[in-house]
Amino acid sequence: MSNAPFLRRRTLVSLLAASTVPVLPAFAQFRVEVSGVGLTQLPIAVAAFRGDAQAPQKIGSIVRADLERSGMFRPVDTTGVTADENTRPDLAAWRQKGADSMVTGSVTPLADGRYDVRLRLWDIVRGQDLGGQSYTVGPADLRLSAHRISDFVYEKLTGEKGIFSTRIAYVTKAAQKYNLWVADSDGEGAQSALTSPEPIISPAWSPSGTQLAYVSFESRKPVIYAHDVASGKRRLLANFRGSNSAPAWSPDGKQLVATLSRDGGSQLYAIGLNGGDPKRLTQSSSIDTEPAFSPDGRYIYFVSDRGGAPQIYRMSPNGGNAERVTFTGSYNISPAISPDGRWMAYVSRVGGAFRLHVMELATGTVTPITETTADESPSFAPNSRLIVYATQQQGREALMTTTLDGKIKAKLSGASGDIREPDWGPFQR
């Protein structure tokens, strides 16, 4: 097996083959595409907030899009309706329109340039006030306040934590310039963490959400850095002889596991964040790469061609014997483990197409999620309910989110479509 197709997007090969159409820093909001029937979704009315028309960000619209994208909610039409947190809805009227719950609120400019953002959540069926929240934020944090409102609503109505105020990282290429971006979970508000004339690949959030590890080719070979997101400072973690690639954080954030070729061949090594000699974890004559920890730290999942073709295996974090995990399909790569430990997302080659699949780890049951042909780099949302991945549609690259059953997908496409390598950050601690 040649190295290039096996390591696919997480190596230099694919990045050097990328198009050179310009990429703009601002990306369109996710567009939701619902496929499949029999979906159980909670019907919710999200009115325009009082003051939305004058505010730099339309809070009601952002909340509505967040909830729809989650796959758990079906928006009820509120065209032309504005309602603040003190307005009690006409319960009978909204029930007749099919709503089970309703979000109302306001955004009010303050004298110091900040905004007062308030919301109220109503149970239409029971006629109950489910509570509210208020935030005082600067203009730059209005979107974040909207995402926090979405988190509040999601948790109140589902009992699970919302992920709308979390962040994603991804890479774009424009002409001969590569950018590592950090953006809101809906892809908006993107800020460049790093710009380089050489490829940047494999961004990986630390468990604390404060750092990104990534691979840079700026020294004309793959080298691993850790980048502090808030300050922009970075430090070199792996610049050993040969290739340094595919970094994965341990759940405690104290070390990385990465693929190094320092001793010949591509093998997995544990790298302490405080320096020292890397510890070799695999001893095969094959290519071992794309490590991913289980959230409890018991296993490292990885890809190896030790059986003749790439399959996913797992082993103890200390190395030793590895057991094979994937048996469906002859070519399986890019494992990602859900934060709740129940699921593994990965990419399987079906015919000539690379498609996203999800395995329930306890049973080994595999579900194909997509019908596209160039899926890659899956990453779970921190509540384990959504997956973000890169793909191609009509020849253009895009990021997608999908529910675990594949029935609700949302597309984020850059101006050129050349957008890839997503990684979904954790809940903020």
N, C-alpha and C positions, 0 to 999 in steps of 0.2 A: 504494500500500500504506500503510495507516495504521500509525502508529508503535506503537500499543499491542499488537496481537497479535504483531507481529514481534519486539518485545523481550520479550514474554511474562513469564516469571518474574523476569528480571533487571531489571525496572523496578518502579516504584511500583504499576503497575496491579494485578498479581496479589496483592500484599501487602495492598493496601487492600480487596481482595475476600475476604480470608481469613476463616475462621470465627472466632468468639469463644469457642469452648469452651476451658476452662482446660487448660493444659499443665503436667504435673508434671515436675520436673527429673530424676527417675529414669526411665529407659526400659527396657523389657523387652529381654532379650538377643536377639540374632538367632535367628530360627527358620528352620531350613533346609528348603527345599522342593526335592526332586530331581525333575526332569522329564526325559524322554528316556531312551533305552536305549543300551546299548553303551558306557557310561562306563567308562573305565579308571581305577580308584581303588585305592590301596594299602590293603589291610586292616590295621588297626592296633588293638591292644588297649591302652587307657589305663586302668589300675587306679586306684581311689581311693588317694590318697597316705596313708601312715600319718600320723595326726594331722589329717587333713582334717575329721573329725567335730567336733573341738574348735576348729578355726581359723575366723577370721572369713570367709575365702574358701575355697571348695572347689577346690583347685588342680587336682586330677584332672579335675573337671567342666569347668573353664575350658579346660584344654588339649584335652580331647576336642572341645568345641564349636568351638574355634579351628580344629583340623585338619579337622573335618567341613565347616566353612564355606568352607574354601579350595577345595573341590572336588577336591582331590588325594587325599583319604583317605576310607575307609569304616570307621567305628568298629565293632569287634567287641564284642559284649555282654560286659561285665565286672561285671554286677550282683552285688553282695555280695562282690566281690573287693577286698581291700586288700593292697598290696605295697609295701615300701620299696625303696630303692636297693641294699640289700644282699641282697635276695631274688632268687635265680636262678630264673627261671620254669621251670615244667615244660614243656619245649619240645614234647614229643610231644602233650601235652594241648592246648596253645594252637594248635599246627599243625592239630590235628583240628578245632578250632573255626574254622579259616580265617584265623588271624592270621599275617601275615608279620613283624610287628614288635610290640614291646611297650614301653610306658613305665611305669616304677615310680618311686616316690619318697617323700619324707617332708617334713612341715612341723612344725618343733619350736619351741615358744616358748622364748625365752632370758630370763635374769634381768633384763636391761635393758629388756624390753618388746618387743624386736625378735624376728624369726623367722628360723630357719635353714631354708632351702628347698633340697632336694636332689632330683636326678633321675638315673635311669639308663635308657639306651635299649638295647634288646636286638634283635638280628636273630634271629628265631625260626627261620627257614629254615636259616641257617648255624650257629646256635648260638653267635653271637658277641656279646660286649659291645661296643657301639658308642660307649661313653663316657658321661660324665655332666657335670653342672654343679652348682654350689652358689651360693646367693645369701643374703646376710644383709640383711634389709630390715625397715623399720618396717611396722606394720599397714596404713598407707595405700598401701604399694607391693607388697602381696601380689599384687594382680591383675597388676601389671606384671611381677612375677617369673614368674607363670604364663604370660604372653604371651612372655616371653623363653625359657621352656622350650619353648613351641610353636615359636618361631623356630629354636631349636637342633635340634629334631626334624625340622622341615620341611627345613632346609638339609642335615642329615645324610642324609635319605632321598631328596631330590629334586635336590640339588646346587645349588639356587637359594636366595636369601635369603628368609627369612620376613618377613611384614609385620605380624605380630600385635602387636608392641610399638610400632607407629606410631600416629598419631592422626588423627582426622577432626574437621572443623569443620562445624557446620550451624546453622541458624536456626530458632527456634520463635516462635510468637505465642500469647500467652495474654491474653484480653480485649484491652486496648489496650497490652500490654507485649510488646516484642520482645526476644529473648535470642539472643546469639551464644554457642554452646557449643563447648567443646573436649572431646573424649571419646576413650576407647580405641577401637581399631579395631572392637571388637564393640559399640560404642555405650554401654558401661557406663562408670561413673566420670565422668559428664559434669560439667564445671565451667564456670560462666558466665564468659565473658571480657568481656561487655558487656551491659548492660540499657538499653533506651531506650523511651520512649513513642512514638517514631517508627520507621518501618521501617529494618531493616538488611538489606542484600542483598549478594550476590556476594562472599562471603568467599573469599580466595585465599591459600594458604600461600606464604611465601617459600621459595626453594630450600634455605635453611639450616634451615627448620622452626622458626625462632625468632620470626617475625612473621606476622601476618595483615593483608593489605590487605582493606578492605571499603568498601561504600558506605553512608553514613548519611544519613537525611533529617531529622536533629534540627534543622538550621537551615532547615527547610521547603523544602529543595531537595537534590538528590543531590550529596554531597560525599565525596571519597575520603580515608580515613585509613589509616595503617599502625600496627598495634597490636603492642607487644611482649608476647608471650604470658606470659613468666615474671614480668615486673614489672607488667603491666597499663598501662604508660605508652603513650601514643599520640601521633602527630603528624599534622598536616594535610598531605596531599600534593597535593590538587587541589581548589580552591574557586574555579574560574574562572566567569565569567559563563555562565549557562545551566546545562546538565546536565553532571555529571562522573560517569561510570559505567563498569562492566565492567573493573575493573583486572586486568591479567595481568603477572606478574613475568617479567623476562628470566632465562634460565638462570644467568647470573652474579650475579643479585640486585642489579645496579647501577641498574636502571631499571624503570619500569612502562610498559606501553602501556595506554591507556585510551580510552574514547569520550568526547569533549568536543564540546559544541555552542557553544563560545565564539565561533566565527567564522560561526555560522549552519549549520544542518544537523548531523548526527551523524557525526563523522569520527574517525579514529584518530590519536592523538598519542603520542609518546614523552615520558615525564616522568622527569627525573633525580631521584634520591632526595635530592640536595643542593640542590634548588631550581633556579632558572633558568627560562627560558621554554620551554614545551613545544615539541617539534618535530612539525610536522604530517607525517603519513606518507601519508595518502590525500587525493586531490584530486577526489573524485567529487561529483556532485550528489545522490547516493543516501545511504541510511543504511548506514554501515559500523560494525560493532559486534562484540562478543563475541570479542576477540582471544585467541589461544592460541599460545604459542611452541612450535616443535619443540624437543626436548631438546638438539639440537646447535646451536641458535641460528640456523640457516640460514634459517628461514621463520617468518613470522607467519601463522597461519591465522585467518580472520575470516569474518563473515557480512555479506553485502551483498545489497541488492535491485536492484543496478545492471542486472541482466538482466530486471527486471520482477517477480521474486518472490525471496524470500530463498534464497540458495545459499551454499555455503562456497567461499571462495577462499584463495589463499595468495600471499604476496609476500615480498620481501627485508625484513629488519628495518629497512632504510633507506628503505622505501617503494618507489615506482616501479610498474612494470607488475605487475598481479595476474593469476594464472591460476586458472581455475575448477577446483575439485576434485570437487564432487558433480554428477552427471548423472542419477542415479536418483531420481525423485521431484521434485515441483514446489515443495517447501517444506522446506528443510533448515537447521537452526540448531544452536547450542550445541556447537561442536567442542571435543573434548578429545583431546590427543595422548598416546599411551602413553610412559612414560619410556624405553622401548627404541627408540622412533621407528618401530615397525612398524605401529601401529594408530591409527585415529581413531574415537573414539566420537562420535556426534552424534544429534540428535533429528530425525526426519523425520515430516512429516504424511502419514498414509496414510488417505485418505478424510477423516474428521473427527478421526481419532485421532493423537495425538502419541506416537510409538514410538521406542524406543532401537534404533539400528543401529550396527554396527561395520564399518569399511572397512579392508581390508589396503591400506596406502598404495602398496606396490610394484606391486600388480596392479590396484588399483581394485575388487577384489571386495568386494561389500557383503553382510553377513549381518544380517537382522532378528533382534533378540534377545528382544523382548517381544511380548505380545499385549495389553498394557494400553493405555489411551487417553490418559493425561496424564503421560507421562514427561518428565523435565527434568533439567538440571544434571548430566550425567555427569562422573565424575572417576575416573581410574585409580589403583589401588594402586601404590606405588612399584616393585613387581616386575613390573608390567604384566600380572598374571594375573587381577585382579578389577577390576570397575567398581562404584563406588557411584553411585546416582542416586536422585532423588526421583520418586515416582509417586503415583497414587491407586488404592486398592482398595476397592470397595464404598463409594465416596464419602468414604473417609478417606485422609488423606495419610500417607505412610510413606516411609522410606528402605529401599532394597534394595541388596544386592550381588548381582552375577551373574558367572559365569565368561564368558569371551569367546565361548563357543558358546551361551550362554543356557540351558544344561541344568541348572545348579545355581544356585539363587537363595536368598538368605537375607533375611528381612524384619526390619526394626527399626521398630517402631511406637510412637509416643508415646502418652500417655494420651488425648490428644484427636485424635491423628493429624495435628495441624497442625505438620509438621516438614518442612523443605525446605532447598534451597541447600547440599547437601553438597560438601565439598572434602577430598580425602584428602591428608594431609600426607606429606612425604618421609621417607626413612630419616633417623634422627638422625645428625648428623655429630659 
